[in-house]
């Protein structure tokens, strides 16, 4: 009789989040040291293969290899044998928000238990996916509740009872292929997805949880990545808009490269010397850089010219975002800027000239304890930190969950044996 696969209780595992980006796979491990407070234990990143395009995994084998790689390195840093499970994020192109609701008539006044809430949530998911076979529901988040005809924004307590319950949700909907490819990538890495979170919700929580009045005031969050820029507008516990522009910081560097500069130099000078507009260049000077052209060895680029290149592409990326924010300006309290591509010098000033709302960087520093390196307070880590906070909350309410160790020796022997049996009793021939 074969041995059973080894399993782990989630309460005994480190909090680990994995994010698949346009040009890298990133993983972060942390421990919870207080209410909504983390200590970062380790971080690893792999950029061996370009396997993700605008938020969707296109090369599952390469993605699986890099997931396995970063988790192996993370396990070494943590001095554990392996990391069998992780949280991850999903988003990118094609994701929209749909309003959906579920209703229950319980006849007698009763509290709403976890089983009924889970059934109502699943009902909404099934309703959307049945009508749209090519669509997947990435997550369903409650926006408000109706108890016997009375609305409330907060989650009902165990003491609250009603005979007719109605829950209104924000459903994050996208391409079914995006979810399937993400699952296949983790399967290839022999890693269990403990929970998938939608990126806009995670980023929003990471940078606004420390501000108790943000729900009433509302805000717009601009999340700038390498290949996508996402706008999320939030107010009163509801997501009013989610817009994904399929352009990001990589496209700005690519545009600079097209002026005759090697890409690695284009990326470097953009990050170190770039300004959001020539108007913000205080002292112009020229840089002598290697040239892409065969007819000349070097090329001279002034700081003003560099800013012109940046502003041209930057305007193409952010103008649709600003157009979408404009109708909501009177209803919101501000704009938050986050993501790995948002740190361009003077970008906030450039945005502030184009909106009446106050613009600031979104910070998740209040979620990290003092022993965490300041590096992890940068906006490029907001999504991972938010996923870890969400994951900690998830574990608090699912303390009895266990996950299989798909990397264990028993699992690998069983899988190899099964594959060999399939080969022996098939007509397939091995290639010499």
N, C-alpha and C positions, 0 to 999 in steps of 0.2 A: 504494500500500500504506500503510495507516494506521500512524502511529507507535505504538510500544509504550507502555503506561502506565509512568510513572516509578515506580521502587521505591526503598526505602531499607533499608539494613542496620540492624537494631535496635541494633547496638552503636554506631551513630553518632547515635542519637536520645536525647533526654533522657528520664529516667524520669518518666512522667506517669500519675497515677491520677485517675479521675473517679468520683464517687459521686452517685447520684441519691437524694436524700432526699425526705421528705414535702412540704417547701415550698421546696426549693432544689436546684440542681445545683452541686456543688463540684468544683474541680479543683486539683491540686497537682503541681508539678514539683520534681524533686530530682536530685542527683547522688550517687553512691556515693563516699565518701571513705575508707572502711575497711571491715573486716569487720563487717557489721551496723551500719554507721554512715552516716548520710545528712546532706547539707546541703540544706536547703530553698531552692530558687531562686525560686519564685514561687507565688502562690496567688490564685485567683479564685473568685467565687461569683455565681450568678444566681438570683433568686427571682421572675422575671417572671410565671410561670404555675404554678398548683398542678397538677402533672401526675402525681404519684406518691401513691398511697393505700395506707398501711400496708405499704410495701415493694414494691408492685407498680405498674409503670408503666401508667397508664390512658389517657394522652394522648400518643401516640408522636410526633406532629408537634410539639407544644409541647416535649416532652423533647428531641427532636432539635434544635430551634431553640436551646434553652438550652445543650446540649452544645456546639454549634457556637460559640455566643457566648462561653462561658468558655474554650474552647480558642483562639479568636481573640485574646482578651485575654491569655491566658497566652503565646501566641506573641509578642505585642507586647512583653511584659515580658522574654521571653528573647531578643528581637531575632532571631527566626527567621521564615521565610516562613509556615510552617504546622506543625501537629502532626498527623501522619497516623495515629497510633495511640496507644492508651492502655489501661491496665489498668482494670478496673472490678469492682464488688462486687455480689453478689446475696444476698438473704436475705428477711426479712419473713415475713408471715403464710403459714401452710400448710407451712413448711419443717420437715422432721423428719430424724432420723438413722436409717439402717437398717444393720444388720450384714450383710455379704456377704463371700464368700470365693471364691477361685479356686485351682485345683490343677493342677500339671503334673508328669507322670511323664516324666523325660528319659532314662530307662533307664540311662544312664551318669552318673557324677558330673560335674556341670558347674556353672560359675558362671552366675548368672542375668543375661543381658545386657539392655540397655535395650529391645530389640525385644520380647522375651518378656514383660517387665514391662508394657510398654505394651499388649500383647495381652491379658494377664490383667486389667488394669484395664478395658479396653474390654469384655471378656467380662462383667464384673460390671455395667457400665452397661447393656449390651444386655439382660442377664437381667432387670433391674428394669423397664426401659422396655417390654420385650415384654409383660410380665405386666400392666402398668398403662399403657394408651395415653394417659391424660390426665396422666401424671406425667413429669417430667424429672429426670434426675440432674444436679445442679449441679456436684458435684465428688465424687471418690472418693479418700480419703486412707488410706494404709496404717496399720494399728494395731499389728500384730505379724506375725512371719514364723515358719514352721515348716519346718525343714530336716531331712529324714529323721526326722521325729518329734520333733525338739528345738526348743522355742520360744525366740524371742529378740525383744526389743522394738526393737533398733536395726537399721537397714538393713544388710543383708549387704554385706561388702566383696567386692572382685573376687577375693580369694584364697579365699573361702569357697565350697565346692562341695558339691552334694548331688544325688542322683538324683531325689528327690521333693521338689518345692517347693510350699509352700502359703502364700498371702498372705491375711490377713484385713484387711478394709477397713471404714472408716466412710464410708457413702455419704450425702451430703446431698441429700435428695430434696424436690421441691416441685412446684408447678403448672407444667405445660408452658407455659401461657400467659405466666407470669412471665418465663421465659427468652426466649420468642419476642418478647414486647413489648420486652424490653431490647435484643435484637438489632436490631429494627426501629428503635428510637430512635437507635442508633448509625449504622444505614444512612442514616436521614434526615439525620444530621449529617455524612455522608460521612467517617466515621472508622472505622478498623479497630479492633476489640477485640483487643488483643494477647494478653490472657489474662483470664479471669474467675475471681475468687476468692470463696469463700463468706465472708460477713461474720463469722460466729462464729469461724472459724479465724484470720482476719486480726487481729481484735481481741484474741483470746487470745494470739497470737504477739507482738503489739505490746507488751502489758503484762506478759508473764511470761518472755520470752526471757532477761532479765537475771538470772533466779533459777534456778540449775541444779537445785535440789531440788524444783521445783514439780511435776515429773512424778510423783515418788514421793508427795509430800504431797497433790496434787490440789487443785483450787480450783473455786469457782463465780464466774462472771463475769456481772454484771448490766449490760447495755448499754442505757441509756435514751436513746431517740431522741424525735423530735417526736410520732410517731404510733404507734410500737411500742416495747415493752420486751422485750428478749430475754435469757433465762437460758441459759447454757451451763455444764454441769458436766463437768469434765475430770479424769482421773486415769490414771496409768500409760499414757500415750500413747493413751488412748481417750476418745472423747466419750460420756459416759454419758447425757446428756440435753440436748435443745435444746427450749426452750419459748418461744413467742412470744405475748405478751399484746398485743392490738391497741389499746393505749392508751399515751400518753406525755406529755411535757411540754406539748405543745400542748393536750391535754385539760384539764390543770390550769389553764392560762391561760383556756381557754374557760369553765371552771366559774366562775372569778373574774368573767369578763365577764358571766355570767348573773346576778350579784348587782347589776347595774345600772351596770357600768363599761365604757367602750369597750375593745376588745380590745388596742389598742396600749398603753394605760395598764395594763391587767391584766398584760400580759407584762412591762412595765417594773417595776412594783412587786413582782411575784413574784421577778424576778431580783435586784433591788437590796435589797428589804426583807423578802422572804419567809423564814419559818422553817418547818421540817418539822412543828412542833407548837407550840401555845400555851405549852407548858411551857418552851420555849427562848427565849421573848420576855423579855428582861431588863428593859426599860423601855418600857412601853406608851405610845403616842402616837397621835394621829389624823391622817390625811391628808385633805385636801379635794380631790376629783377631779371632772372633768366627769362628768355623768350621762347614761346612755342614755335615761332617761325624759323624755318631753315635759312632764311636770308639774313637774319640778324641774331646775334648771340644774346643781347640784352634788350630790355625795354624800360623806358622811364615812365613812371606813373606818379602823378602828383596826388596829394591828399584830397584836393578839390575834385580831381577826376575820379578818384576812388569813391568819394561820397556821391558823385553824380551817378555812377554805375549802380551803387547800392540803392539810391532813392528811386531810380527807374524801376527796378525789380520789386523793391519793397512796396511801392505804390500799387503795382499790379497785384501783389499778394493781399494787402490790407484794405484796399478800397472797397471790395465787396463786403468785408467785415464791417467797415465804418458805415456803409450804406444800410446794412442790416441793423446796426445799433441805433441809427438815427430815429426811427419811429418810436423807440422805447426810452429816449433820453429823459423825458420828463417823469418817467416812472421809476428810474433807477438811481442808486446812490453813488455809483462809481464804476470804473473799469479796472480790472486786474490783469496784469501781464505776466505770463509764466511760460515755462518750456525751455528747452535747450538752446533755441535760436533767438531768445528775446533779449539777450544781454548787450545788444548793439548799443554803443554809446549814443546818447541823445535820442534814442527811439521814443522814450516817454515824452520828451519835449515835442517831437514830431507828431505824435498822436494827439497830444494836448491841444495843438493848434487846430485840430480837425474835429474835435468833439467838445461839447459843453460840460461833459462829465469829468470829474477829477480822475486822473490816470496814475496808477502806481504799480510797482512790482508786487506780485502776490508772494507772501512769505509763509513758509511752514516752520520757521525756526522755533516757534513756541511749542511745537510737537516733539522737539528733541531735547534731551537732557544735556547738562553742561559737559558731560564727559564725551559727548559726540563731537567729532572733528567739525570745525566750521565749514569745511568743504561741502558737507552734506546739507548745508542750509541754502545752497544755490538753487535757483528755480528749476534747473534741469533735473533735480531729484524729487520735485513735488509729487509726480505721479507715483513713484515707488514708495515714498513715505506715506502718501494717502492710501495706497493699497495695503500697506502694513497695518495702518490704523484700522482700516475696514476689516482686515483679516483678524486682528486682535479682538474686535467686537464680535466677529463671526464665531470665533472659538469660544468666547465667553458664553454664547447661547447654544453651542453645540459641543459640550465638554465630553460627550460619550463617543464622538466620532473616532473611527480608526481608519488608517490608510494602508494599503498593501505596499510592501517594499518590493517593487518590481525589479530592483537591481540585485536582490538577494541571490545567493548561489542556487537555492532551490528553484526559484522562479526561472533562472536562466537555463538550468538543466532541463526542467520540464519543457520549456519552450523549444530548446534545441532538439529534444527527443521527439516532440510533436512534429517539428518540421521534417525530421529524418523519416518518421513513419509515413508522413504524407508523400514524401519522395519515393519511398520503397514501393508503395502500393499505387503509384500513378504511372502513366505512360511517359512522363517527362524524362528527358535525358539531360544529364549534366553536361555542360559545355567543357570540352577539354581545355 
